[in-house]
């Protein structure tokens, strides 16, 4: 992703933020990198890298205001559904005019996944539903 973004901008202008469980992963979460290994790998790209350990809801509750102006948000499959459902509350404040939000979804019988772009009219109801969950 960073290499592709580098075709439009110099790597030093690219800001990459990753949210992951890192060391808190359990075997059922699947394989992953440690925070240190991920940072070492991504820092080599020249992008400004910020890695935030935790689940989507707890991380975005702390950091969403600092992530304003995100042009691309990619949500991978496999997140805890409850955490992700609550995290949508914070996504609209991160976005700017022309932002892309892509979500990874199952697409085949062998566990294949594909990315689907969410339109703004799909994001706002998810954020609103998260607001209702917070009020309940």
PyMOL commands that place a pseudoatom at each C-alpha (Angstrom):
pseudoatom trace, name=CA, resn=UNK, resi=1, chain=A, elem=C, hetatm=0, pos=[0.000, 0.000, 0.000]
pseudoatom trace, name=CA, resn=UNK, resi=2, chain=A, elem=C, hetatm=0, pos=[2.778, 2.391, 0.888]
pseudoatom trace, name=CA, resn=UNK, resi=3, chain=A, elem=C, hetatm=0, pos=[4.577, 1.647, -2.385]
pseudoatom trace, name=CA, resn=UNK, resi=4, chain=A, elem=C, hetatm=0, pos=[1.400, 2.376, -4.346]
pseudoatom trace, name=CA, resn=UNK, resi=5, chain=A, elem=C, hetatm=0, pos=[0.861, 5.622, -2.452]
pseudoatom trace, name=CA, resn=UNK, resi=6, chain=A, elem=C, hetatm=0, pos=[4.476, 6.467, -3.241]
pseudoatom trace, name=CA, resn=UNK, resi=7, chain=A, elem=C, hetatm=0, pos=[3.542, 6.634, -6.915]
pseudoatom trace, name=CA, resn=UNK, resi=8, chain=A, elem=C, hetatm=0, pos=[1.484, 9.743, -6.124]
pseudoatom trace, name=CA, resn=UNK, resi=9, chain=A, elem=C, hetatm=0, pos=[3.564, 11.273, -3.316]
pseudoatom trace, name=CA, resn=UNK, resi=10, chain=A, elem=C, hetatm=0, pos=[7.048, 10.988, -1.923]
pseudoatom trace, name=CA, resn=UNK, resi=11, chain=A, elem=C, hetatm=0, pos=[7.312, 8.418, 0.884]
pseudoatom trace, name=CA, resn=UNK, resi=12, chain=A, elem=C, hetatm=0, pos=[8.049, 11.150, 3.438]
pseudoatom trace, name=CA, resn=UNK, resi=13, chain=A, elem=C, hetatm=0, pos=[4.620, 12.646, 2.765]
pseudoatom trace, name=CA, resn=UNK, resi=14, chain=A, elem=C, hetatm=0, pos=[2.817, 9.370, 3.393]
pseudoatom trace, name=CA, resn=UNK, resi=15, chain=A, elem=C, hetatm=0, pos=[1.381, 8.808, 6.851]
pseudoatom trace, name=CA, resn=UNK, resi=16, chain=A, elem=C, hetatm=0, pos=[0.556, 5.187, 7.672]
pseudoatom trace, name=CA, resn=UNK, resi=17, chain=A, elem=C, hetatm=0, pos=[-1.363, 4.227, 10.797]
pseudoatom trace, name=CA, resn=UNK, resi=18, chain=A, elem=C, hetatm=0, pos=[-1.908, 0.583, 11.631]
pseudoatom trace, name=CA, resn=UNK, resi=19, chain=A, elem=C, hetatm=0, pos=[-4.224, -0.768, 14.310]
pseudoatom trace, name=CA, resn=UNK, resi=20, chain=A, elem=C, hetatm=0, pos=[-3.579, -4.338, 15.379]
pseudoatom trace, name=CA, resn=UNK, resi=21, chain=A, elem=C, hetatm=0, pos=[-3.581, -6.529, 18.456]
pseudoatom trace, name=CA, resn=UNK, resi=22, chain=A, elem=C, hetatm=0, pos=[0.144, -7.261, 17.938]
pseudoatom trace, name=CA, resn=UNK, resi=23, chain=A, elem=C, hetatm=0, pos=[1.374, -9.153, 21.041]
pseudoatom trace, name=CA, resn=UNK, resi=24, chain=A, elem=C, hetatm=0, pos=[-2.149, -9.426, 22.457]
pseudoatom trace, name=CA, resn=UNK, resi=25, chain=A, elem=C, hetatm=0, pos=[-3.167, -11.776, 19.632]
pseudoatom trace, name=CA, resn=UNK, resi=26, chain=A, elem=C, hetatm=0, pos=[-4.457, -15.168, 20.626]
pseudoatom trace, name=CA, resn=UNK, resi=27, chain=A, elem=C, hetatm=0, pos=[-4.022, -18.285, 18.486]
pseudoatom trace, name=CA, resn=UNK, resi=28, chain=A, elem=C, hetatm=0, pos=[-7.641, -17.897, 17.309]
pseudoatom trace, name=CA, resn=UNK, resi=29, chain=A, elem=C, hetatm=0, pos=[-6.806, -14.372, 16.031]
pseudoatom trace, name=CA, resn=UNK, resi=30, chain=A, elem=C, hetatm=0, pos=[-4.359, -15.907, 13.581]
pseudoatom trace, name=CA, resn=UNK, resi=31, chain=A, elem=C, hetatm=0, pos=[-0.704, -15.155, 12.945]
pseudoatom trace, name=CA, resn=UNK, resi=32, chain=A, elem=C, hetatm=0, pos=[0.676, -11.669, 13.191]
pseudoatom trace, name=CA, resn=UNK, resi=33, chain=A, elem=C, hetatm=0, pos=[3.743, -9.569, 13.798]
pseudoatom trace, name=CA, resn=UNK, resi=34, chain=A, elem=C, hetatm=0, pos=[4.979, -8.139, 17.034]
pseudoatom trace, name=CA, resn=UNK, resi=35, chain=A, elem=C, hetatm=0, pos=[4.731, -4.371, 17.360]
pseudoatom trace, name=CA, resn=UNK, resi=36, chain=A, elem=C, hetatm=0, pos=[8.513, -4.044, 17.130]
pseudoatom trace, name=CA, resn=UNK, resi=37, chain=A, elem=C, hetatm=0, pos=[8.779, -6.246, 14.026]
pseudoatom trace, name=CA, resn=UNK, resi=38, chain=A, elem=C, hetatm=0, pos=[5.929, -4.420, 12.270]
pseudoatom trace, name=CA, resn=UNK, resi=39, chain=A, elem=C, hetatm=0, pos=[7.458, -1.035, 13.040]
pseudoatom trace, name=CA, resn=UNK, resi=40, chain=A, elem=C, hetatm=0, pos=[10.892, -2.153, 11.820]
pseudoatom trace, name=CA, resn=UNK, resi=41, chain=A, elem=C, hetatm=0, pos=[9.417, -3.487, 8.577]
pseudoatom trace, name=CA, resn=UNK, resi=42, chain=A, elem=C, hetatm=0, pos=[7.206, -0.467, 7.823]
pseudoatom trace, name=CA, resn=UNK, resi=43, chain=A, elem=C, hetatm=0, pos=[9.774, 2.162, 8.800]
pseudoatom trace, name=CA, resn=UNK, resi=44, chain=A, elem=C, hetatm=0, pos=[11.990, 0.998, 5.926]
pseudoatom trace, name=CA, resn=UNK, resi=45, chain=A, elem=C, hetatm=0, pos=[9.444, 2.427, 3.487]
pseudoatom trace, name=CA, resn=UNK, resi=46, chain=A, elem=C, hetatm=0, pos=[10.218, 6.028, 4.425]
pseudoatom trace, name=CA, resn=UNK, resi=47, chain=A, elem=C, hetatm=0, pos=[6.589, 6.701, 5.356]
pseudoatom trace, name=CA, resn=UNK, resi=48, chain=A, elem=C, hetatm=0, pos=[5.680, 8.220, 8.701]
pseudoatom trace, name=CA, resn=UNK, resi=49, chain=A, elem=C, hetatm=0, pos=[4.520, 5.110, 10.552]
pseudoatom trace, name=CA, resn=UNK, resi=50, chain=A, elem=C, hetatm=0, pos=[2.296, 5.057, 13.626]
pseudoatom trace, name=CA, resn=UNK, resi=51, chain=A, elem=C, hetatm=0, pos=[1.283, 1.678, 15.019]
pseudoatom trace, name=CA, resn=UNK, resi=52, chain=A, elem=C, hetatm=0, pos=[-1.488, 1.550, 17.606]
pseudoatom trace, name=CA, resn=UNK, resi=53, chain=A, elem=C, hetatm=0, pos=[-1.906, -1.678, 19.564]
pseudoatom trace, name=CA, resn=UNK, resi=54, chain=A, elem=C, hetatm=0, pos=[-5.389, -2.785, 20.511]
pseudoatom trace, name=CA, resn=UNK, resi=55, chain=A, elem=C, hetatm=0, pos=[-8.807, -3.556, 19.119]
pseudoatom trace, name=CA, resn=UNK, resi=56, chain=A, elem=C, hetatm=0, pos=[-10.496, -1.063, 16.735]
pseudoatom trace, name=CA, resn=UNK, resi=57, chain=A, elem=C, hetatm=0, pos=[-12.903, 0.385, 19.294]
pseudoatom trace, name=CA, resn=UNK, resi=58, chain=A, elem=C, hetatm=0, pos=[-10.429, 1.016, 22.106]
pseudoatom trace, name=CA, resn=UNK, resi=59, chain=A, elem=C, hetatm=0, pos=[-7.807, 2.444, 19.745]
pseudoatom trace, name=CA, resn=UNK, resi=60, chain=A, elem=C, hetatm=0, pos=[-10.174, 4.740, 17.859]
pseudoatom trace, name=CA, resn=UNK, resi=61, chain=A, elem=C, hetatm=0, pos=[-11.739, 5.943, 21.112]
pseudoatom trace, name=CA, resn=UNK, resi=62, chain=A, elem=C, hetatm=0, pos=[-8.258, 7.242, 22.017]
pseudoatom trace, name=CA, resn=UNK, resi=63, chain=A, elem=C, hetatm=0, pos=[-6.884, 8.241, 18.633]
pseudoatom trace, name=CA, resn=UNK, resi=64, chain=A, elem=C, hetatm=0, pos=[-9.627, 9.111, 16.105]
pseudoatom trace, name=CA, resn=UNK, resi=65, chain=A, elem=C, hetatm=0, pos=[-9.258, 12.869, 16.550]
pseudoatom trace, name=CA, resn=UNK, resi=66, chain=A, elem=C, hetatm=0, pos=[-5.540, 12.588, 15.729]
pseudoatom trace, name=CA, resn=UNK, resi=67, chain=A, elem=C, hetatm=0, pos=[-6.347, 10.645, 12.563]
pseudoatom trace, name=CA, resn=UNK, resi=68, chain=A, elem=C, hetatm=0, pos=[-8.452, 13.375, 10.922]
pseudoatom trace, name=CA, resn=UNK, resi=69, chain=A, elem=C, hetatm=0, pos=[-7.855, 13.788, 7.212]
pseudoatom trace, name=CA, resn=UNK, resi=70, chain=A, elem=C, hetatm=0, pos=[-7.266, 10.094, 6.507]
pseudoatom trace, name=CA, resn=UNK, resi=71, chain=A, elem=C, hetatm=0, pos=[-7.585, 9.596, 2.773]
pseudoatom trace, name=CA, resn=UNK, resi=72, chain=A, elem=C, hetatm=0, pos=[-7.646, 5.811, 2.840]
pseudoatom trace, name=CA, resn=UNK, resi=73, chain=A, elem=C, hetatm=0, pos=[-9.024, 3.541, 5.561]
pseudoatom trace, name=CA, resn=UNK, resi=74, chain=A, elem=C, hetatm=0, pos=[-8.758, -0.202, 5.070]
pseudoatom trace, name=CA, resn=UNK, resi=75, chain=A, elem=C, hetatm=0, pos=[-10.579, -2.464, 7.500]
pseudoatom trace, name=CA, resn=UNK, resi=76, chain=A, elem=C, hetatm=0, pos=[-9.355, -6.018, 7.369]
pseudoatom trace, name=CA, resn=UNK, resi=77, chain=A, elem=C, hetatm=0, pos=[-11.500, -9.055, 8.020]
pseudoatom trace, name=CA, resn=UNK, resi=78, chain=A, elem=C, hetatm=0, pos=[-11.183, -10.875, 11.288]
pseudoatom trace, name=CA, resn=UNK, resi=79, chain=A, elem=C, hetatm=0, pos=[-11.793, -8.074, 13.772]
pseudoatom trace, name=CA, resn=UNK, resi=80, chain=A, elem=C, hetatm=0, pos=[-13.961, -8.770, 16.759]
pseudoatom trace, name=CA, resn=UNK, resi=81, chain=A, elem=C, hetatm=0, pos=[-17.443, -7.890, 15.409]
pseudoatom trace, name=CA, resn=UNK, resi=82, chain=A, elem=C, hetatm=0, pos=[-18.494, -6.144, 18.630]
pseudoatom trace, name=CA, resn=UNK, resi=83, chain=A, elem=C, hetatm=0, pos=[-15.364, -3.973, 18.712]
pseudoatom trace, name=CA, resn=UNK, resi=84, chain=A, elem=C, hetatm=0, pos=[-15.750, -3.074, 15.050]
pseudoatom trace, name=CA, resn=UNK, resi=85, chain=A, elem=C, hetatm=0, pos=[-19.454, -2.280, 15.449]
pseudoatom trace, name=CA, resn=UNK, resi=86, chain=A, elem=C, hetatm=0, pos=[-18.630, 0.225, 18.200]
pseudoatom trace, name=CA, resn=UNK, resi=87, chain=A, elem=C, hetatm=0, pos=[-15.595, 1.616, 16.338]
pseudoatom trace, name=CA, resn=UNK, resi=88, chain=A, elem=C, hetatm=0, pos=[-17.747, 2.898, 13.442]
pseudoatom trace, name=CA, resn=UNK, resi=89, chain=A, elem=C, hetatm=0, pos=[-18.783, 5.767, 15.719]
pseudoatom trace, name=CA, resn=UNK, resi=90, chain=A, elem=C, hetatm=0, pos=[-15.303, 7.272, 15.254]
pseudoatom trace, name=CA, resn=UNK, resi=91, chain=A, elem=C, hetatm=0, pos=[-14.737, 6.656, 11.542]
pseudoatom trace, name=CA, resn=UNK, resi=92, chain=A, elem=C, hetatm=0, pos=[-16.592, 9.708, 10.098]
pseudoatom trace, name=CA, resn=UNK, resi=93, chain=A, elem=C, hetatm=0, pos=[-14.445, 12.145, 12.071]
pseudoatom trace, name=CA, resn=UNK, resi=94, chain=A, elem=C, hetatm=0, pos=[-11.310, 10.594, 10.544]
pseudoatom trace, name=CA, resn=UNK, resi=95, chain=A, elem=C, hetatm=0, pos=[-12.403, 11.116, 6.963]
pseudoatom trace, name=CA, resn=UNK, resi=96, chain=A, elem=C, hetatm=0, pos=[-11.975, 14.040, 4.584]
pseudoatom trace, name=CA, resn=UNK, resi=97, chain=A, elem=C, hetatm=0, pos=[-13.518, 14.979, 1.246]
pseudoatom trace, name=CA, resn=UNK, resi=98, chain=A, elem=C, hetatm=0, pos=[-12.771, 12.133, -1.162]
pseudoatom trace, name=CA, resn=UNK, resi=99, chain=A, elem=C, hetatm=0, pos=[-11.681, 9.592, 1.455]
pseudoatom trace, name=CA, resn=UNK, resi=100, chain=A, elem=C, hetatm=0, pos=[-11.853, 5.935, 0.510]
pseudoatom trace, name=CA, resn=UNK, resi=101, chain=A, elem=C, hetatm=0, pos=[-13.024, 3.369, 3.037]
pseudoatom trace, name=CA, resn=UNK, resi=102, chain=A, elem=C, hetatm=0, pos=[-12.396, -0.214, 2.001]
pseudoatom trace, name=CA, resn=UNK, resi=103, chain=A, elem=C, hetatm=0, pos=[-13.567, -3.221, 3.957]
pseudoatom trace, name=CA, resn=UNK, resi=104, chain=A, elem=C, hetatm=0, pos=[-12.282, -6.738, 3.518]
pseudoatom trace, name=CA, resn=UNK, resi=105, chain=A, elem=C, hetatm=0, pos=[-15.059, -9.283, 3.125]
pseudoatom trace, name=CA, resn=UNK, resi=106, chain=A, elem=C, hetatm=0, pos=[-15.228, -13.039, 2.547]
pseudoatom trace, name=CA, resn=UNK, resi=107, chain=A, elem=C, hetatm=0, pos=[-15.595, -13.761, -1.155]
pseudoatom trace, name=CA, resn=UNK, resi=108, chain=A, elem=C, hetatm=0, pos=[-15.139, -17.464, -1.694]
pseudoatom trace, name=CA, resn=UNK, resi=109, chain=A, elem=C, hetatm=0, pos=[-15.508, -20.938, -0.262]
pseudoatom trace, name=CA, resn=UNK, resi=110, chain=A, elem=C, hetatm=0, pos=[-11.766, -21.336, 0.391]
pseudoatom trace, name=CA, resn=UNK, resi=111, chain=A, elem=C, hetatm=0, pos=[-11.550, -18.341, 2.721]
pseudoatom trace, name=CA, resn=UNK, resi=112, chain=A, elem=C, hetatm=0, pos=[-10.737, -15.852, -0.015]
pseudoatom trace, name=CA, resn=UNK, resi=113, chain=A, elem=C, hetatm=0, pos=[-11.382, -12.205, 0.752]
pseudoatom trace, name=CA, resn=UNK, resi=114, chain=A, elem=C, hetatm=0, pos=[-11.892, -9.120, -1.368]
pseudoatom trace, name=CA, resn=UNK, resi=115, chain=A, elem=C, hetatm=0, pos=[-11.995, -5.393, -0.679]
pseudoatom trace, name=CA, resn=UNK, resi=116, chain=A, elem=C, hetatm=0, pos=[-15.223, -3.458, -1.142]
pseudoatom trace, name=CA, resn=UNK, resi=117, chain=A, elem=C, hetatm=0, pos=[-15.439, 0.311, -1.111]
pseudoatom trace, name=CA, resn=UNK, resi=118, chain=A, elem=C, hetatm=0, pos=[-17.982, 1.712, 1.304]
pseudoatom trace, name=CA, resn=UNK, resi=119, chain=A, elem=C, hetatm=0, pos=[-19.848, 4.769, 0.081]
pseudoatom trace, name=CA, resn=UNK, resi=120, chain=A, elem=C, hetatm=0, pos=[-20.495, 7.630, 2.536]
pseudoatom trace, name=CA, resn=UNK, resi=121, chain=A, elem=C, hetatm=0, pos=[-24.161, 6.647, 2.622]
pseudoatom trace, name=CA, resn=UNK, resi=122, chain=A, elem=C, hetatm=0, pos=[-23.066, 3.241, 3.971]
pseudoatom trace, name=CA, resn=UNK, resi=123, chain=A, elem=C, hetatm=0, pos=[-20.673, 4.643, 6.594]
pseudoatom trace, name=CA, resn=UNK, resi=124, chain=A, elem=C, hetatm=0, pos=[-23.070, 7.092, 8.211]
pseudoatom trace, name=CA, resn=UNK, resi=125, chain=A, elem=C, hetatm=0, pos=[-25.670, 4.425, 9.175]
pseudoatom trace, name=CA, resn=UNK, resi=126, chain=A, elem=C, hetatm=0, pos=[-22.890, 2.285, 10.690]
pseudoatom trace, name=CA, resn=UNK, resi=127, chain=A, elem=C, hetatm=0, pos=[-21.721, 5.283, 12.734]
pseudoatom trace, name=CA, resn=UNK, resi=128, chain=A, elem=C, hetatm=0, pos=[-25.294, 6.058, 13.760]
pseudoatom trace, name=CA, resn=UNK, resi=129, chain=A, elem=C, hetatm=0, pos=[-25.883, 2.445, 14.866]
pseudoatom trace, name=CA, resn=UNK, resi=130, chain=A, elem=C, hetatm=0, pos=[-22.701, 2.673, 16.953]
pseudoatom trace, name=CA, resn=UNK, resi=131, chain=A, elem=C, hetatm=0, pos=[-24.076, 5.848, 18.560]
pseudoatom trace, name=CA, resn=UNK, resi=132, chain=A, elem=C, hetatm=0, pos=[-27.231, 3.962, 19.525]
pseudoatom trace, name=CA, resn=UNK, resi=133, chain=A, elem=C, hetatm=0, pos=[-25.137, 1.138, 20.998]
pseudoatom trace, name=CA, resn=UNK, resi=134, chain=A, elem=C, hetatm=0, pos=[-23.193, 3.642, 23.096]
pseudoatom trace, name=CA, resn=UNK, resi=135, chain=A, elem=C, hetatm=0, pos=[-26.431, 5.139, 24.423]
pseudoatom trace, name=CA, resn=UNK, resi=136, chain=A, elem=C, hetatm=0, pos=[-27.898, 1.743, 25.347]
for i in range(1, 136): cmd.bond("trace and resi %d" % i, "trace and resi %d" % (i + 1))
show_as sticks, trace
zoom trace
